[in-house]
Amino acid sequence: FEDKVEKSQKENISIHSSLKEQLLNLQSQNLKITQEAENLTKALKGDSKMQGNWGELVLERVLEKSGLEKDREYSVQQSFTREDGSRVLPDVIINLPDGKKMVVDSKVSLTAYERYINAEEEFQEKFLKEHISSLKNHVDQLSSKKYEDLYEMESPDFVLMFVPIEPAFAIAINNDNSIYNKAFEQNIVIVTPSTLLATLRTIDSMWNNEKQQRNAIEIARQAGALYDKFEGFISDLTKVGKKMDEAKIEYKGAMNKLVEGRGNIITSIEKLKKMGAKAKKSLPDKYLERAQQDDFDEKLN
């Protein structure tokens, strides 16, 4: 009974220790979630730097899910110099298979949107107008950057303006559907996480097709080279066969000289042995018999 009680106590201590560890881990996770929530709240309440960092973080998460490889299919915060010497720093440059590049910009202020969400109903319209105006202003600012004038990269067909919160763009476009069209006229496409992901997946498919095409060309090239080498191998092998046939004929001729005719070489050499020449070895019987028979036949003739 004492053993069972002691064993039970040890198990309870182990369980309590494990539970304490889990509670501490849960506390740590809750603190982390709280901190992230506070950071998000700060980002949406007008902390411009925090808001920008959070938007770039969301953008990077979307890029990671797209299948594109960083520093190969896209690059982050790559600096470019204009012809007048001024420098620009696009958030993301996406490389396209045809050598062109696409710019993604995520510096969108959502302060007015946060105020709209948390405002009393009587003030919501005011903040909604400010939110729409903020998006339009960012479109104009993005257009004024003239990314197409950058001499270090191919002119992008479009610049993607990234809005990290889907409802923020949805509420704006529902109340002013001219935003998207006016941006499009300035070669700017407004995207959210879902629409950007779809665009990036399409680009990833383009890269996969490009790689497959390059692989097909390389396979065709290597197959042609292999065919040419195989033809050369057959040609060389045919030459070896001819040489072997010629050697066979030469060999047969040489052997005939050894064993054929009256007084052939083998018969003559064997006579030396019979006459007393000291030799430790003997000529093969099959050649001796053939030579002696041929010598005999010649004498009869």
Backbone as CSV, one residue per row, in Angstrom:
resi,resn,N_x,N_y,N_z,CA_x,CA_y,CA_z,C_x,C_y,C_z
1,PHE,0.836,-1.213,0.000,0.000,0.000,0.000,0.865,1.257,0.000
2,GLU,1.951,1.218,0.819,2.866,2.354,0.856,3.516,2.574,-0.512
3,ASP,3.878,1.451,-1.192,4.481,1.553,-2.530,3.521,2.213,-3.504
4,LYS,2.268,1.808,-3.437,1.262,2.390,-4.340,1.054,3.870,-4.063
5,VAL,1.020,4.238,-2.780,0.850,5.645,-2.411,2.030,6.469,-2.906
6,GLU,3.259,5.925,-2.713,4.463,6.630,-3.152,4.469,6.789,-4.670
7,LYS,4.085,5.703,-5.374,4.028,5.751,-6.829,3.004,6.782,-7.305
8,SER,1.838,6.816,-6.617,0.792,7.767,-6.974,1.257,9.206,-6.762
9,GLN,2.002,9.426,-5.662,2.507,10.772,-5.386,3.499,11.215,-6.457
10,LYS,4.361,10.284,-6.857,5.343,10.606,-7.900,4.646,10.952,-9.214
11,GLU,3.591,10.179,-9.538,2.840,10.463,-10.763,2.167,11.828,-10.691
12,ASN,1.618,12.170,-9.502,0.963,13.473,-9.341,1.968,14.611,-9.495
13,ILE,3.175,14.413,-8.934,4.218,15.446,-9.059,4.593,15.639,-10.520
14,SER,4.715,14.503,-11.245,5.062,14.562,-12.670,3.975,15.273,-13.464
15,ILE,2.714,14.943,-13.153,1.584,15.569,-13.855,1.543,17.062,-13.571
16,HIS,1.750,17.431,-12.274,1.718,18.846,-11.903,2.850,19.615,-12.576
17,SER,4.017,18.968,-12.669,5.160,19.607,-13.314,4.881,19.837,-14.795
18,SER,4.305,18.811,-15.447,3.969,18.935,-16.866,2.903,20.004,-17.086
19,LEU,1.904,20.028,-16.177,0.829,21.009,-16.286,1.373,22.417,-16.094
20,LYS,2.295,22.562,-15.129,2.900,23.871,-14.884,3.660,24.346,-16.121
21,GLU,4.379,23.406,-16.740,5.137,23.744,-17.951,4.200,24.184,-19.078
22,GLN,3.081,23.457,-19.234,2.102,23.804,-20.263,1.469,25.162,-19.989
23,LEU,1.189,25.446,-18.708,0.591,26.733,-18.348,1.557,27.882,-18.626
24,LEU,2.850,27.651,-18.306,3.848,28.682,-18.589,3.969,28.922,-20.090
25,ASN,3.918,27.823,-20.856,3.983,27.943,-22.315,2.764,28.690,-22.845
26,LEU,1.590,28.359,-22.288,0.356,29.033,-22.690,0.410,30.506,-22.336
27,GLN,0.971,30.815,-21.160,1.117,32.209,-20.747,2.026,32.961,-21.714
28,SER,3.116,32.294,-22.100,4.048,32.913,-23.047,3.368,33.180,-24.391
29,GLN,2.584,32.200,-24.855,1.871,32.367,-26.117,0.849,33.495,-26.033
30,ASN,0.155,33.567,-24.893,-0.838,34.637,-24.709,-0.172,36.010,-24.716
31,LEU,0.998,36.102,-24.071,1.733,37.365,-24.068,2.151,37.747,-25.486
32,LYS,2.586,36.723,-26.243,3.001,36.964,-27.629,1.822,37.438,-28.473
33,ILE,0.668,36.764,-28.299,-0.532,37.146,-29.050,-0.972,38.560,-28.661
34,THR,-0.898,38.838,-27.360,-1.275,40.174,-26.884,-0.371,41.241,-27.488
35,GLN,0.943,40.932,-27.524,1.893,41.883,-28.079,1.630,42.112,-29.562
36,GLU,1.361,40.999,-30.282,1.051,41.126,-31.708,-0.232,41.928,-31.926
37,ALA,-1.218,41.694,-31.062,-2.469,42.446,-31.165,-2.227,43.933,-30.908
38,GLU,-1.373,44.218,-29.902,-1.046,45.615,-29.616,-0.313,46.258,-30.796
39,ASN,0.614,45.479,-31.383,1.345,45.993,-32.547,0.399,46.294,-33.702
40,LEU,-0.558,45.373,-33.913,-1.531,45.575,-34.980,-2.400,46.797,-34.692
41,THR,-2.785,46.932,-33.413,-3.604,48.090,-33.029,-2.853,49.388,-33.274
42,LYS,-1.565,49.395,-32.887,-0.738,50.577,-33.129,-0.649,50.871,-34.620
43,ALA,-0.483,49.797,-35.393,-0.342,49.971,-36.845,-1.580,50.617,-37.442
44,LEU,-2.746,50.215,-36.942,-3.984,50.724,-37.507,-4.433,52.046,-36.871
45,LYS,-3.732,52.469,-35.845,-4.128,53.707,-35.177,-3.207,54.874,-35.504
46,GLY,-2.452,54.741,-36.580,-1.719,55.914,-37.035,-0.236,55.894,-36.835
47,ASP,0.330,54.811,-36.260,1.779,54.710,-36.160,2.294,54.353,-37.549
48,SER,2.724,55.357,-38.303,3.053,55.182,-39.724,4.135,54.142,-39.945
49,LYS,5.191,54.207,-39.123,6.296,53.262,-39.301,5.829,51.834,-39.021
50,MET,5.098,51.668,-37.897,4.593,50.348,-37.538,3.611,49.842,-38.588
51,GLN,2.779,50.735,-39.079,1.796,50.370,-40.103,2.483,49.897,-41.383
52,GLY,3.549,50.626,-41.752,4.290,50.242,-42.947,4.973,48.900,-42.783
53,ASN,5.583,48.670,-41.604,6.250,47.394,-41.343,5.267,46.238,-41.363
54,TRP,4.082,46.478,-40.790,3.071,45.417,-40.758,2.588,45.095,-42.170
55,GLY,2.369,46.126,-42.984,1.941,45.898,-44.365,2.974,45.128,-45.161
56,GLU,4.270,45.452,-44.943,5.343,44.737,-45.634,5.420,43.284,-45.166
57,LEU,5.131,43.059,-43.865,5.130,41.697,-43.333,4.039,40.858,-43.995
58,VAL,2.846,41.432,-44.114,1.742,40.717,-44.785,2.116,40.423,-46.238
59,LEU,2.724,41.415,-46.895,3.147,41.242,-48.289,4.159,40.100,-48.408
60,GLU,5.106,40.042,-47.475,6.122,38.980,-47.537,5.494,37.608,-47.308
61,ARG,4.504,37.537,-46.419,3.819,36.252,-46.178,3.120,35.776,-47.450
62,VAL,2.503,36.712,-48.169,1.833,36.354,-49.426,2.858,35.855,-50.442
63,LEU,4.009,36.532,-50.512,5.064,36.120,-51.438,5.582,34.726,-51.112
64,GLU,5.704,34.422,-49.820,6.189,33.099,-49.408,5.232,31.993,-49.832
65,LYS,3.929,32.308,-49.849,2.925,31.308,-50.225,2.743,31.182,-51.737
66,SER,3.353,32.088,-52.477,3.115,32.136,-53.933,3.870,31.058,-54.700
67,GLY,4.933,30.511,-54.094,5.756,29.541,-54.811,6.969,30.165,-55.468
68,LEU,7.014,31.511,-55.523,8.172,32.194,-56.112,9.355,32.145,-55.143
69,GLU,10.563,32.101,-55.695,11.765,32.009,-54.868,12.385,33.395,-54.690
70,LYS,12.649,33.733,-53.410,13.227,35.037,-53.091,14.627,35.156,-53.671
71,ASP,14.941,36.361,-54.131,16.243,36.694,-54.737,16.473,35.999,-56.077
72,ARG,15.444,35.315,-56.579,15.533,34.774,-57.935,14.328,35.247,-58.752
73,GLU,13.115,34.858,-58.323,11.919,35.349,-59.009,11.454,36.710,-58.469
74,TYR,11.863,37.055,-57.241,11.523,38.381,-56.718,12.593,38.825,-55.724
75,SER,12.675,40.129,-55.542,13.631,40.688,-54.586,12.918,41.746,-53.754
76,VAL,13.376,41.925,-52.514,12.745,42.848,-51.566,13.671,44.029,-51.308
77,GLN,13.088,45.238,-51.283,13.810,46.470,-50.948,15.086,46.620,-51.791
78,GLN,14.954,46.438,-53.090,16.096,46.609,-53.992,16.184,48.070,-54.426
79,SER,17.352,48.652,-54.259,17.534,50.074,-54.546,17.869,50.297,-56.025
80,PHE,17.268,51.362,-56.610,17.524,51.724,-58.006,17.883,53.212,-58.088
81,THR,18.689,53.522,-59.073,19.102,54.915,-59.292,18.529,55.417,-60.609
82,ARG,17.902,56.589,-60.546,17.376,57.192,-61.768,18.512,57.855,-62.545
83,GLU,18.199,58.262,-63.761,19.194,58.925,-64.592,19.619,60.269,-63.995
84,ASP,18.715,60.898,-63.208,19.071,62.192,-62.596,19.852,62.011,-61.290
85,GLY,20.133,60.750,-60.910,20.923,60.484,-59.708,20.101,60.194,-58.470
86,SER,18.804,60.465,-58.483,17.952,60.171,-57.323,17.721,58.666,-57.216
87,ARG,17.488,58.220,-55.963,17.312,56.784,-55.727,15.884,56.484,-55.264
88,VAL,15.391,55.312,-55.677,14.074,54.845,-55.233,14.228,53.435,-54.685
89,LEU,13.320,53.075,-53.775,13.413,51.783,-53.095,12.054,51.091,-53.113
90,PRO,11.695,50.421,-54.217,10.418,49.717,-54.267,10.377,48.605,-53.216
91,ASP,9.184,48.338,-52.682,9.058,47.284,-51.668,9.442,45.924,-52.242
92,VAL,8.893,45.591,-53.404,9.177,44.288,-54.027,9.293,44.456,-55.533
93,ILE,10.292,43.785,-56.115,10.428,43.707,-57.565,10.208,42.251,-57.961
94,ILE,9.227,42.003,-58.823,8.955,40.646,-59.294,9.511,40.490,-60.706
95,ASN,10.340,39.490,-60.897,10.931,39.223,-62.209,9.979,38.361,-63.031
96,LEU,9.732,38.769,-64.268,8.878,38.015,-65.172,9.742,37.242,-66.164
97,PRO,9.237,36.110,-66.687,10.033,35.275,-67.587,10.531,35.984,-68.836
98,ASP,9.800,37.007,-69.314,10.200,37.676,-70.554,11.250,38.768,-70.320
99,GLY,11.800,38.832,-69.102,12.841,39.810,-68.803,12.311,41.093,-68.196
100,LYS,10.994,41.287,-68.209,10.418,42.486,-67.607,10.281,42.300,-66.095
101,LYS,9.946,43.403,-65.434,9.811,43.376,-63.984,8.519,44.075,-63.569
102,MET,7.997,43.659,-62.428,6.771,44.241,-61.902,7.042,44.746,-60.479
103,VAL,6.573,45.954,-60.190,6.793,46.572,-58.883,5.564,46.377,-58.001
104,VAL,5.812,46.038,-56.730,4.733,45.961,-55.737,5.045,46.963,-54.633
105,ASP,4.082,47.827,-54.326,4.247,48.848,-53.289,3.179,48.629,-52.214
106,SER,3.607,48.567,-50.949,2.646,48.283,-49.867,2.464,49.443,-48.900
107,LYS,3.018,50.590,-49.219,2.945,51.720,-48.285,1.585,52.431,-48.391
108,VAL,0.576,51.786,-47.830,-0.784,52.340,-47.860,-1.216,52.673,-46.439
109,SER,-1.650,53.893,-46.210,-2.114,54.299,-44.883,-3.571,53.862,-44.680
110,LEU,-3.815,53.184,-43.553,-5.175,52.718,-43.246,-5.688,53.364,-41.960
111,THR,-5.124,54.493,-41.604,-5.537,55.188,-40.377,-7.003,55.607,-40.448
112,ALA,-7.405,56.185,-41.574,-8.797,56.631,-41.735,-9.750,55.436,-41.708
113,TYR,-9.311,54.296,-42.251,-10.165,53.094,-42.240,-10.395,52.632,-40.804
114,GLU,-9.340,52.638,-39.977,-9.487,52.233,-38.573,-10.466,53.155,-37.856
115,ARG,-10.371,54.454,-38.139,-11.281,55.408,-37.504,-12.712,55.184,-37.959
116,TYR,-12.868,54.828,-39.237,-14.203,54.535,-39.768,-14.814,53.324,-39.048
117,ILE,-14.011,52.295,-38.832,-14.500,51.067,-38.193,-14.945,51.335,-36.754
118,ASN,-14.182,52.176,-36.045,-14.456,52.388,-34.619,-15.305,53.625,-34.320
119,ALA,-15.675,54.370,-35.372,-16.416,55.622,-35.142,-17.901,55.361,-34.923
120,GLU,-18.545,56.321,-34.281,-20.001,56.285,-34.165,-20.593,56.446,-35.561
121,GLU,-21.805,55.980,-35.723,-22.430,55.957,-37.050,-22.482,57.348,-37.690
122,GLU,-22.661,58.351,-36.881,-22.804,59.716,-37.423,-21.480,60.257,-37.993
123,PHE,-20.334,59.671,-37.550,-19.028,60.137,-38.038,-18.423,59.206,-39.094
124,GLN,-19.064,58.074,-39.322,-18.473,57.082,-40.214,-18.310,57.605,-41.643
125,GLU,-19.297,58.337,-42.127,-19.226,58.835,-43.503,-18.010,59.741,-43.695
126,LYS,-17.711,60.557,-42.696,-16.570,61.470,-42.769,-15.260,60.675,-42.912
127,PHE,-15.107,59.667,-42.046,-13.865,58.878,-42.077,-13.788,58.001,-43.332
128,LEU,-14.940,57.580,-43.840,-14.939,56.786,-45.066,-14.433,57.635,-46.234
129,LYS,-14.874,58.880,-46.295,-14.396,59.773,-47.355,-12.874,59.993,-47.235
130,GLU,-12.408,60.113,-45.984,-10.971,60.290,-45.768,-10.202,59.039,-46.219
131,HIS,-10.786,57.885,-45.963,-10.151,56.616,-46.362,-10.059,56.522,-47.891
132,ILE,-11.141,56.841,-48.577,-11.153,56.813,-50.045,-10.155,57.826,-50.595
133,SER,-10.144,59.013,-49.992,-9.211,60.052,-50.419,-7.762,59.608,-50.194
134,SER,-7.496,58.892,-49.090,-6.150,58.395,-48.794,-5.679,57.410,-49.865
135,LEU,-6.575,56.517,-50.282,-6.224,55.553,-51.334,-5.927,56.263,-52.658
136,LYS,-6.772,57.237,-52.993,-6.564,57.989,-54.245,-5.242,58.744,-54.213
137,ASN,-4.950,59.357,-53.067,-3.693,60.100,-52.946,-2.486,59.177,-53.104
138,HIS,-2.613,57.967,-52.555,-1.492,57.031,-52.671,-1.309,56.580,-54.119
139,VAL,-2.411,56.434,-54.834,-2.323,56.098,-56.263,-1.562,57.187,-57.003
140,ASP,-1.906,58.450,-56.712,-1.225,59.578,-57.374,0.260,59.616,-57.001
141,GLN,0.560,59.381,-55.713,1.956,59.389,-55.267,2.743,58.264,-55.946
142,LEU,2.123,57.108,-56.051,2.779,55.959,-56.676,3.018,56.222,-58.157
143,SER,2.050,56.866,-58.792,2.193,57.191,-60.213,3.316,58.193,-60.432
144,SER,3.475,59.125,-59.477,4.497,60.166,-59.617,5.918,59.620,-59.454
145,LYS,6.049,58.415,-58.907,7.385,57.830,-58.731,8.005,57.402,-60.057
146,LYS,7.147,57.225,-61.084,7.638,56.930,-62.435,8.617,55.742,-62.446
147,TYR,8.141,54.624,-61.928,9.000,53.443,-61.921,9.397,53.020,-63.341
148,GLU,8.549,53.385,-64.319,8.854,52.997,-65.701,10.079,53.721,-66.250
149,ASP,10.537,54.783,-65.550,11.701,55.538,-66.019,13.018,54.992,-65.484
150,LEU,12.951,53.950,-64.659,14.177,53.403,-64.090,14.981,52.704,-65.180
151,TYR,16.204,53.189,-65.428,16.999,52.639,-66.532,17.625,51.288,-66.176
152,GLU,17.674,50.943,-64.865,18.317,49.690,-64.478,17.413,48.488,-64.678
153,MET,16.146,48.702,-64.925,15.271,47.551,-65.107,14.315,47.802,-66.257
154,GLU,13.819,46.718,-66.829,12.858,46.823,-67.926,11.593,47.522,-67.435
155,SER,10.992,48.286,-68.300,9.799,49.043,-67.930,8.665,48.106,-67.513
156,PRO,8.132,48.256,-66.288,7.029,47.383,-65.864,5.723,47.772,-66.552
157,ASP,4.938,46.784,-66.936,3.638,47.072,-67.542,2.696,47.695,-66.508
158,PHE,2.764,47.184,-65.262,1.906,47.692,-64.200,2.673,47.732,-62.884
159,VAL,2.238,48.638,-62.027,2.712,48.667,-60.641,1.554,48.182,-59.776
160,LEU,1.827,47.227,-58.888,0.784,46.692,-58.013,0.787,47.453,-56.694
161,MET,-0.336,48.048,-56.354,-0.474,48.760,-55.080,-1.167,47.827,-54.098
162,PHE,-0.443,47.411,-53.067,-0.921,46.375,-52.147,-1.651,46.983,-50.952
163,VAL,-2.919,46.560,-50.770,-3.712,46.944,-49.597,-3.813,45.715,-48.705
164,PRO,-3.167,45.710,-47.527,-3.058,44.477,-46.730,-4.350,43.979,-46.092
165,ILE,-5.394,44.818,-46.034,-6.669,44.387,-45.439,-7.747,44.385,-46.518
166,GLU,-8.297,43.206,-46.771,-9.296,43.056,-47.838,-10.492,43.991,-47.669
167,PRO,-11.118,44.035,-46.460,-12.313,44.895,-46.308,-12.011,46.373,-46.529
168,ALA,-10.762,46.788,-46.266,-10.421,48.204,-46.437,-10.571,48.624,-47.891
169,PHE,-10.144,47.760,-48.813,-10.306,48.067,-50.235,-11.756,47.862,-50.673
170,ALA,-12.400,46.808,-50.134,-13.777,46.499,-50.524,-14.725,47.639,-50.184
171,ILE,-14.583,48.196,-48.971,-15.493,49.273,-48.559,-15.262,50.521,-49.408
172,ALA,-14.000,50.746,-49.803,-13.696,51.922,-50.629,-14.249,51.758,-52.039
173,ILE,-14.059,50.586,-52.645,-14.495,50.364,-54.028,-16.012,50.309,-54.118
174,ASN,-16.663,49.863,-53.046,-18.130,49.809,-53.040,-18.747,51.204,-52.982
175,ASN,-18.026,52.142,-52.397,-18.540,53.502,-52.274,-18.025,54.439,-53.364
176,ASP,-16.956,54.037,-54.039,-16.435,54.846,-55.146,-15.737,53.908,-56.129
177,ASN,-16.515,53.394,-57.084,-15.955,52.403,-58.005,-15.035,52.999,-59.065
178,SER,-14.798,54.296,-58.998,-13.874,54.921,-59.950,-12.413,54.752,-59.524
179,ILE,-12.201,54.373,-58.253,-10.830,54.258,-57.726,-9.999,53.291,-58.574
180,TYR,-10.562,52.111,-58.808,-9.818,51.059,-59.518,-9.514,51.487,-60.951
181,ASN,-10.546,52.036,-61.640,-10.364,52.416,-63.051,-9.358,53.561,-63.209
182,LYS,-9.428,54.558,-62.316,-8.484,55.680,-62.401,-7.054,55.213,-62.134
183,ALA,-6.917,54.274,-61.198,-5.584,53.718,-60.916,-5.079,52.936,-62.127
184,PHE,-5.979,52.184,-62.749,-5.613,51.368,-63.912,-5.143,52.253,-65.064
185,GLU,-5.788,53.393,-65.215,-5.390,54.329,-66.272,-3.960,54.848,-66.065
186,GLN,-3.492,54.812,-64.815,-2.126,55.244,-64.504,-1.177,54.052,-64.383
187,ASN,-1.628,52.913,-64.950,-0.836,51.666,-64.931,-0.576,51.164,-63.508
188,ILE,-1.567,51.386,-62.657,-1.488,50.885,-61.285,-2.684,49.963,-61.045
189,VAL,-2.398,48.773,-60.535,-3.455,47.806,-60.207,-3.489,47.649,-58.693
190,ILE,-4.643,47.921,-58.098,-4.785,47.779,-56.645,-5.082,46.315,-56.331
191,VAL,-4.272,45.737,-55.422,-4.440,44.321,-55.081,-4.531,44.160,-53.568
192,THR,-5.192,43.094,-53.152,-5.296,42.706,-51.752,-4.585,41.359,-51.599
193,PRO,-4.437,40.812,-50.390,-3.736,39.533,-50.239,-4.246,38.431,-51.159
194,SER,-5.565,38.307,-51.306,-6.105,37.215,-52.133,-5.845,37.442,-53.623
195,THR,-6.083,38.673,-54.111,-5.876,38.935,-55.540,-4.390,38.966,-55.891
196,LEU,-3.542,39.430,-54.958,-2.104,39.403,-55.211,-1.599,37.968,-55.266
197,LEU,-2.106,37.126,-54.361,-1.685,35.722,-54.358,-2.054,35.051,-55.679
198,ALA,-3.262,35.349,-56.182,-3.679,34.784,-57.467,-2.753,35.251,-58.592
199,THR,-2.384,36.542,-58.557,-1.469,37.091,-59.566,-0.103,36.427,-59.489
200,LEU,0.408,36.272,-58.257,1.726,35.667,-58.072,1.728,34.198,-58.471
201,ARG,0.623,33.493,-58.198,0.535,32.084,-58.612,0.568,31.978,-60.135
202,THR,-0.078,32.951,-60.796,-0.042,32.975,-62.268,1.387,33.181,-62.765
203,ILE,2.109,34.114,-62.111,3.505,34.364,-62.486,4.353,33.121,-62.220
204,ASP,4.074,32.435,-61.098,4.799,31.197,-60.783,4.566,30.146,-61.864
205,SER,3.312,30.060,-62.363,3.011,29.118,-63.457,3.771,29.501,-64.722
206,MET,3.888,30.818,-64.965,4.650,31.286,-66.130,6.111,30.855,-66.016
207,TRP,6.672,30.985,-64.793,8.063,30.570,-64.590,8.228,29.068,-64.772
208,ASN,7.237,28.294,-64.276,7.306,26.836,-64.435,7.264,26.450,-65.909
209,ASN,6.397,27.133,-66.671,6.331,26.863,-68.118,7.650,27.228,-68.795
210,GLU,8.236,28.352,-68.348,9.524,28.780,-68.903,10.605,27.737,-68.618
211,LYS,10.617,27.233,-67.374,11.611,26.220,-66.997,11.401,24.935,-67.798
212,GLN,10.135,24.533,-67.953,9.841,23.320,-68.726,10.268,23.482,-70.175
213,GLN,10.029,24.674,-70.731,10.433,24.925,-72.110,11.952,24.865,-72.240
214,ARG,12.650,25.487,-71.266,14.110,25.446,-71.301,14.609,24.007,-71.152
215,ASN,13.939,23.238,-70.278,14.326,21.834,-70.096,14.097,21.036,-71.373
216,ALA,12.973,21.317,-72.046,12.671,20.606,-73.293,13.729,20.907,-74.353
217,ILE,14.147,22.179,-74.428,15.189,22.558,-75.392,16.507,21.865,-75.050
218,GLU,16.832,21.820,-73.754,18.076,21.177,-73.333,18.029,19.672,-73.584
219,ILE,16.850,19.067,-73.331,16.699,17.626,-73.599,16.877,17.345,-75.083
220,ALA,16.274,18.189,-75.923,16.404,18.019,-77.372,17.866,18.162,-77.802
221,ARG,18.565,19.147,-77.196,19.981,19.353,-77.543,20.817,18.148,-77.138
222,GLN,20.593,17.671,-75.905,21.364,16.529,-75.427,21.021,15.257,-76.198
223,ALA,19.739,15.114,-76.584,19.345,13.941,-77.370,20.037,13.964,-78.735
224,GLY,20.117,15.143,-79.346,20.813,15.266,-80.629,22.284,14.928,-80.499
225,ALA,22.911,15.434,-79.421,24.333,15.149,-79.189,24.549,13.661,-78.936
226,LEU,23.623,13.042,-78.180,23.716,11.608,-77.903,23.569,10.796,-79.190
227,TYR,22.633,11.237,-80.055,22.432,10.533,-81.336,23.710,10.593,-82.184
228,ASP,24.310,11.803,-82.232,25.540,11.961,-83.022,26.659,11.088,-82.464
229,LYS,26.769,11.036,-81.129,27.800,10.201,-80.519,27.540,8.720,-80.780
230,PHE,26.279,8.324,-80.749,25.935,6.925,-80.996,26.273,6.533,-82.429
231,GLU,26.007,7.459,-83.367,26.349,7.199,-84.768,27.864,7.040,-84.907
232,GLY,28.625,7.895,-84.212,30.083,7.800,-84.241,30.567,6.498,-83.630
233,PHE,29.882,6.066,-82.543,30.243,4.803,-81.898,30.029,3.620,-82.845
234,ILE,28.870,3.630,-83.547,28.585,2.548,-84.503,29.627,2.544,-85.620
235,SER,29.980,3.729,-86.105,30.978,3.845,-87.166,32.322,3.285,-86.705
236,ASP,32.727,3.665,-85.478,33.988,3.162,-84.941,33.942,1.659,-84.731
237,LEU,32.779,1.176,-84.253,32.633,-0.267,-84.011,32.694,-1.046,-85.326
238,THR,32.118,-0.466,-86.384,32.184,-1.107,-87.707,33.632,-1.196,-88.197
239,LYS,34.387,-0.117,-87.968,35.799,-0.106,-88.349,36.569,-1.171,-87.573
240,VAL,36.265,-1.292,-86.268,36.920,-2.318,-85.452,36.610,-3.704,-85.997
241,GLY,35.327,-3.920,-86.387,34.941,-5.209,-86.972,35.717,-5.519,-88.241
242,LYS,35.875,-4.519,-89.095,36.626,-4.705,-90.344,38.079,-5.044,-90.044
243,LYS,38.654,-4.305,-89.064,40.035,-4.574,-88.681,40.186,-5.990,-88.142
244,MET,39.162,-6.423,-87.363,39.201,-7.779,-86.814,39.127,-8.817,-87.930
245,ASP,38.269,-8.550,-88.938,38.168,-9.475,-90.075,39.488,-9.537,-90.837
246,GLU,40.094,-8.359,-91.037,41.377,-8.318,-91.740,42.454,-9.050,-90.940
247,ALA,42.441,-8.841,-89.617,43.411,-9.526,-88.765,43.205,-11.030,-88.803
248,LYS,41.931,-11.430,-88.893,41.607,-12.859,-88.949,42.186,-13.483,-90.223
249,ILE,42.022,-12.749,-91.323,42.548,-13.233,-92.606,44.075,-13.318,-92.553
250,GLU,44.678,-12.264,-91.975,46.140,-12.260,-91.838,46.600,-13.407,-90.951
251,TYR,45.838,-13.618,-89.876,46.177,-14.712,-88.949,46.089,-16.055,-89.652
252,LYS,45.012,-16.249,-90.420,44.837,-17.515,-91.133,45.962,-17.742,-92.135
253,GLY,46.361,-16.661,-92.842,47.460,-16.769,-93.796,48.763,-17.144,-93.118
254,ALA,49.024,-16.501,-91.972,50.261,-16.796,-91.245,50.279,-18.227,-90.744
255,MET,49.143,-18.692,-90.231,49.079,-20.071,-89.734,49.239,-21.072,-90.872
256,ASN,48.676,-20.729,-92.021,48.828,-21.633,-93.164,50.301,-21.771,-93.555
257,LYS,51.021,-20.686,-93.471,52.451,-20.732,-93.790,53.204,-21.631,-92.819
258,LEU,52.706,-21.715,-91.593,53.362,-22.537,-90.587,53.137,-24.036,-90.827
259,VAL,51.906,-24.383,-91.244,51.535,-25.812,-91.240,51.293,-26.391,-92.628
260,GLU,51.197,-25.568,-93.657,50.848,-26.075,-94.983,52.087,-26.271,-95.857
261,GLY,51.951,-27.247,-96.789,52.993,-27.448,-97.812,54.132,-28.344,-97.354
262,ARG,54.805,-28.826,-98.354,55.949,-29.707,-98.081,57.090,-28.903,-97.441
263,GLY,57.660,-29.518,-96.420,58.744,-28.848,-95.716,58.301,-27.589,-95.017
264,ASN,57.036,-27.553,-94.511,56.531,-26.360,-93.830,57.344,-26.068,-92.586
265,ILE,57.159,-24.886,-92.036,58.021,-24.401,-90.963,57.945,-25.293,-89.733
266,ILE,56.739,-25.724,-89.341,56.589,-26.536,-88.133,57.313,-27.869,-88.301
267,THR,57.137,-28.477,-89.455,57.819,-29.769,-89.706,59.330,-29.600,-89.648
268,SER,59.815,-28.515,-90.223,61.254,-28.260,-90.235,61.778,-28.026,-88.837
269,ILE,61.063,-27.269,-88.041,61.498,-26.972,-86.677,61.456,-28.227,-85.822
270,GLU,60.411,-29.030,-86.000,60.281,-30.266,-85.224,61.438,-31.220,-85.553
271,LYS,61.944,-31.213,-86.813,63.076,-32.063,-87.204,64.320,-31.688,-86.427
272,LEU,64.466,-30.373,-86.116,65.610,-29.924,-85.345,65.627,-30.582,-83.969
273,LYS,64.439,-30.685,-83.384,64.344,-31.305,-82.065,64.712,-32.778,-82.150
274,LYS,64.207,-33.432,-83.241,64.485,-34.852,-83.404,65.971,-35.099,-83.676
275,MET,66.616,-34.110,-84.260,68.036,-34.238,-84.579,68.922,-33.958,-83.359
276,GLY,68.304,-33.612,-82.221,69.096,-33.456,-81.013,69.100,-32.069,-80.418
277,ALA,68.332,-31.162,-81.008,68.269,-29.822,-80.420,67.663,-29.887,-79.023
278,LYS,68.319,-29.249,-78.064,67.842,-29.289,-76.697,66.694,-28.293,-76.509
279,ALA,65.538,-28.824,-76.209,64.340,-27.981,-75.984,63.547,-28.538,-74.825
280,LYS,63.088,-27.656,-73.950,62.320,-28.085,-72.776,60.825,-28.185,-73.080
281,LYS,60.380,-27.539,-74.114,58.954,-27.521,-74.439,58.713,-28.210,-75.768
282,SER,57.411,-28.485,-76.053,57.041,-29.142,-77.310,55.991,-28.306,-78.012
283,LEU,55.991,-28.385,-79.326,54.967,-27.678,-80.097,53.621,-28.359,-79.886
284,PRO,52.506,-27.589,-79.955,51.178,-28.192,-79.764,50.928,-29.324,-80.750
285,ASP,50.324,-30.393,-80.267,50.080,-31.597,-81.085,49.222,-31.296,-82.308
286,LYS,48.205,-30.423,-82.121,47.284,-30.193,-83.245,47.999,-29.566,-84.431
287,TYR,49.004,-28.717,-84.148,49.751,-28.116,-85.251,50.750,-29.108,-85.845
288,LEU,51.344,-29.926,-84.963,52.298,-30.938,-85.461,51.617,-31.945,-86.372
289,GLU,50.446,-32.417,-85.911,49.724,-33.428,-86.701,49.308,-32.860,-88.048
290,ARG,48.807,-31.627,-88.009,48.362,-31.010,-89.264,49.546,-30.765,-90.197
291,ALA,50.670,-30.309,-89.641,51.844,-30.015,-90.469,52.434,-31.286,-91.064
292,GLN,52.511,-32.310,-90.242,53.072,-33.573,-90.720,52.180,-34.198,-91.796
293,GLN,50.832,-34.085,-91.585,49.896,-34.637,-92.568,50.008,-33.866,-93.878
294,ASP,50.118,-32.545,-93.775,50.231,-31.732,-94.987,51.537,-32.003,-95.715
295,ASP,52.607,-32.227,-94.937,53.917,-32.531,-95.535,53.878,-33.879,-96.240
296,PHE,53.156,-34.802,-95.595,53.018,-36.143,-96.192,52.222,-36.099,-97.488
297,ASP,51.117,-35.323,-97.449,50.285,-35.205,-98.651,51.052,-34.564,-99.806
298,GLU,51.876,-33.589,-99.490,52.666,-32.936,-100.528,53.666,-33.898,-101.169
299,LYS,54.246,-34.767,-100.291,55.205,-35.753,-100.825,54.532,-36.769,-101.736
300,LEU,53.304,-37.146,-101.372,52.558,-38.113,-102.202,52.232,-37.494,-103.554
301,ASN,51.890,-36.236,-103.537,51.563,-35.557,-104.800,52.801,-35.405,-105.657
